[in-house]
Amino acid sequence: MKISYNVPVKEILEMRRRLYEVAALMSAVLLTGTTGYVWLSKCSVFDGLYMTVITLATVGYGETVPLDQAGRAFTILLILGGIGVMTYAFTSLTSIVVEGHLSVVLRRRRMEKEIAKLTGHYIVCGADHSGGVISAELHRTGRPFVVIDRDPETVQRLADRLGAERMLHVIGDATADETLKAAGVERAAGVFAVLATDQDNAFVALSAKGLNASLRVVSRQKELGVREKLFRSGADNVVNPSYIGGLRMASEMIRPATVGFLDSMMRDKGSSFRFEEIDVPQGSPFVGRRLSELKDAGAAGTLLVAVLDPETGKYEINPDCKRPIKAGDALVMLGEAPRLADLRDRMRS
């Protein structure tokens, strides 16, 4: 499945130059031919244009206006020069179409329009292994996202792994404001900074927060001692894969059943069970209602694990079902992704 619709800027400019050149040459030939026939044969402009077109098209209709010796000589010159121009024009147009540049540009424009319609989506800066895992989880749980990477082949491999019909992406430098804007950062809900170096991730966090102060930035940390620098750059959270990997190895050893349970949710392609966080916004119809009423509102088959209280900043594990729901609460729930997504929509409606 080929979905990488990006053509280098130089090639796009070259294609545009060739199209302008073809249009200019064809216009010049038509104008020259029409003017020549009008001047030599004293015919109308339309008749002159008609004679020029049938001459260049070599359809063989014969002379539609009387031509003297000078007119026929002009026709010979028009054929010798015009046919060459028309051949070059059609060869150039065929080359553009056959090489696929035109269709690629049109698909790229269509993708840009789709990205422009996104709101509350996620931007994954980096399409390597970590970016691929993030993209796969976003794709599996039905969340809109845009991938940014410098290498079209890396993006293509990621799209092939996901099996996505159309994976929205931008080819470019994720540390540049223009690239982030092309991915819709000003309307995004969050940015994942998983580039190759901590310096690049810090630039992504700094640029993203400068363009949209309300979004959430999660950055990868590769080297020791840079965690606080990433936070100062604007990251809301920093993840060290080596540290997480060490904890995971310890957990595999001392609590294998628990780790196996979590793995079955994340790795089983047939499973849609997830731990999800559902925020309770201001004005939600659930504010003031009891936690027990969630099941009556479409949360049947889900499990409320904890509530993050906005006032204390602490988690209430297995909270009392009579506890009233407050604006700003974050509900940590376990259940099927479609049901949790439906509950999230109801919470915001």
N, C-alpha and C positions, 0 to 999 in steps of 0.2 A: 504494500500500500504506500503510494508516494504522496506525501502531503506537504513536503517542504517547498513552499511557494516563494522562495526568496531569490531574487536576481541581484547580483552586485550592482551598486549604484552606477559604476562606470558603464556596465552593459546596458542599463536602462537608458542612460544618457546617449549612448551610441545608437541604440535602437530609435530613440526619439529623433536624433540627428538624421538618420537614414530616412525616416518617414517624412521629415520636413524636406529633405533633399529630393525625394521622389515626387512629392507634391509640387515643389517648385519647378522641377524639370518638366513634368507633365503640363503644368499651367503655362509654362513658357512656350512649349511646342504648340499647344492649342491656340494660344494667343498669336503666335507668329503665323501659323497656318491660316487662321481666320482673317487676320489683318492683310496677309498677302493676297488671298482670294478676293476680299472686298476691294482692295486697291487695284488689282489687275483686271478683274472681271466686272467691276462695278455692281456686284450683287449685294444682297442684304447681309447683315451680320449673321443671321441664323443660317442662311444658305452657305456662307463662308465657313461657319462652324461645322455644318453638316458635311461639307466637302472634306474638311480636315479630318473629321472623325472617320468617315468611310475610307479615306486614303490611308490613314494610319492603321485602321483595322483590317485593311486588305480584303474587304468583302466583295469587291469587284462589281459594284452596282453601275459603274460607268460614270461619265461626267454629268452631273445634274445642272451645272451651269456651263455655258459655252466658254471654251478655253482657246485662246490663240497660242501662238508659238511660245510667247513669254510665260503664259499660264501653265503650259505643259512642262516647260523647263523648271518652273517653280515647284510643280508637283513632283518632278523627279528628285529635286533637292530635298523636298519635304519627306519623301519616302526614304531616301538614303539616310537622312539625319534623324527623322522622327522614329523610324522603326527601331533604330539603335537605342534611342532614349526609352521607348516603350518596352523594349526587351529588358533593358537594365532595370526599369521600374518594376515590372512584373517579377523579375528574378529576385530583386530585393525584397518585395512583399512576400514572395514564396519562401525565401530564406528565413524571414522573421517568423512566419507561421510554422514552418517545418521545425525550426530550432526550438520552438515552444515558448519563446520569450513573451509573445503577446498574450498567450493563454496564462502564462505564469503571472504576468503583471495583473491581469484581470482577476485571477484568483487571489492575489495578494491584496488587491483593493477590496475584494469581497470580505476577506478576513479582517482587514482594518475596520470595515464597517461593523462587523460582528463584535470586535473588541470595543468599539466606541459605544455599543449598546449595553455593555456590562456595567453592573453596579454591585458593590459588596462582594467582589470576587477576590481571588488570591493570586499573587504574582510569585512565581518560583524563579529565582535568579540563580541559574546554574542547572544544567541538564545532565550532570554526572550521576554517579550511583545514588548519592543522597538525594539529589533533586528528583531522580527517577522514582525513588521510594515515596517521596512526598507527593509527587504527581499521581502515582498509582493509587495512593490512599484518597486523594481528592477526587480522582476519577471514579473510584469504587463507591464513594459515599455521595456522589452526585453534586459535588460543589464546583462551581465554575472557576477556572484558573487559566492563567497565561504563563507560558514558559519563556524565559529570556536566556539566550546563550549566543556566544560568538560563532560557534561552529554549526553549520547547517546539518552536517552528517551526524553529529551527536544528537541533535533534535530529532532527526529522522529515525535514528535507532530507538530513541525513547518512544516515539509515536508508534513504531512497530511493536515494541514490547507491550504498550498499553492496548494496542488494537483499537485505538480511538478512530472513529470515522473522520473526525476533524479535530486535531489538537491545536488550539490557538497558541500562537507563539510569535516572538519577535526576535529576529537575528540582529544582535548588536551588543554593545558594551553596557552591562547592567549598571555600571557606576555612573553612567552619563544621564543627566536629567532628561534629555530628549528621548532616550530609549525607554526610561521608566514612564514618561508621558505617553509614549506610543502603546504601552501596555495598560494604560488607564489607571496609573497610580493615584491620581487625584480622586478617583471614585472607588478605589479598592478597600477591602476590609483588612488585608494583611499582606506582608511581604516576607518571604523566606529567603534569607541571604546565605546561600550555600556555594559560594564561589571558591576558587582554588586557594586563595590566601586570606588571612585575617584582615590584611589591609584593604583588600577589595570589598570584603564584607562590611568593614567599618564605613567605607565610602557609600555602599548601598544604603546602609542604615541612615547615614547622615543625609544623603540626597532624598531618600524616601520620606523621612520625617520633615524635611524642609518643604517638600511639595504637598504633603498631607499629614498634618500633625496628629490627626485622630486615628490613623491606622496603627496596627500592631506589627512590630518587626521582630522576627525570631531569627537569630544569627547562629551559624555554626562557628565553633572555636576550634582551631587546629593546634595552636601553640600555647604552652603554659604562660601565664602571666599577662594575658591580653584580655581577660574577661572584663575587668573594670573599664578598659579602654573601649571595648565594644558597647558597654552600657552607656558610657559617656557620649558615644557617637550617635546614640538614639535607639539602640536595640532594647526592646522590652523584656526579652529573655535570651539567654545564651546557652547553647547546648554543646557540650564537649563529647563527641562520639567515643573517644577513648575512655573517658570516665564512665559513660553509660554502658559501654561494652564491658568494662570491668565489673560493674554491678550486675550486669546480665549474666556473666559467667559465674559469679558467686551465687546468684539466685538459681541458676540451672543446677548447681550442686546441692544446695541446701533446701530448696523448695521447688522441685521439678514439676509437681502437679499444678501448682499455681501458674508457673511460667507456661506450662503446656496449655492451660486453659486460655491464657491471653493470646498465645500463638495461634490457637485454633480459630480465634476470631479474626486475627490480622492476616493470617496466611491462607486460610481456606477460602478459595475463590467462590465457593458456593455459600459461604456464610455471610450474612449481612448484620450480624450482631456486633455492636460497638459500644464502648463507653463514650458518651457524648455530654457536652456541657450546653445547657439551655439557659440563656439569660432571660431575666424577667425585666422588661423595659418599663419606664414610666408610662402610666396610662394603660398598661396591660389589663385585660378583663379578668385576669387571674389574681391581681393584687387584692389582698384581703381575704381570699378564699383559703380553705384548709388544703394541706398537702394531700389529704385523702381524696379530694375532689379531682385530682389529676387523672385518675383512672376513668372517671366518668366523662372526662373531656378528651378521650381518645388515647390515653396512655396505658390502656389495658395491655397486659403482656410485657410491660416494661418494669424495671426495678429502680426505685430512687435510692441511690447509695449514700449521697451526702448533699449538704447544702452549704455553699460558701456565703456566710453572712457579710453583707457589705459594710456593716457598722463595726464589727469586731475584726473582720479579715480572717476569721477562723472557720474551719470546716466543722459542721455538725454531722457526725457519722450516724447513719441510721436514725434520722430525726423523727421526732414525735409526729404522727400523722395528723394531729390536731393543730400543729404549728401553722400560723397564718403565713401566706406567701407575701413577701415584701418586694417592693420595687428595688431592683439592683441585685436581687438574689441570683446566684448561679447554681442551677440544679445539676448535679452530677448523676447521670442516669445510665442504665444498662438496658439495651433492647435492640430491636431490629431498626436499622437505619431509616427505612421509609416511615415507620411509626414515629420515631423520634423527630424526623424532619417535619412530619405533619403537626406534631405537638409544638415544635418551634414556631411554625407559621401561625398556629392558633394563639400562641403566647404573644405574638407581635400584632395580631389583628385588632 
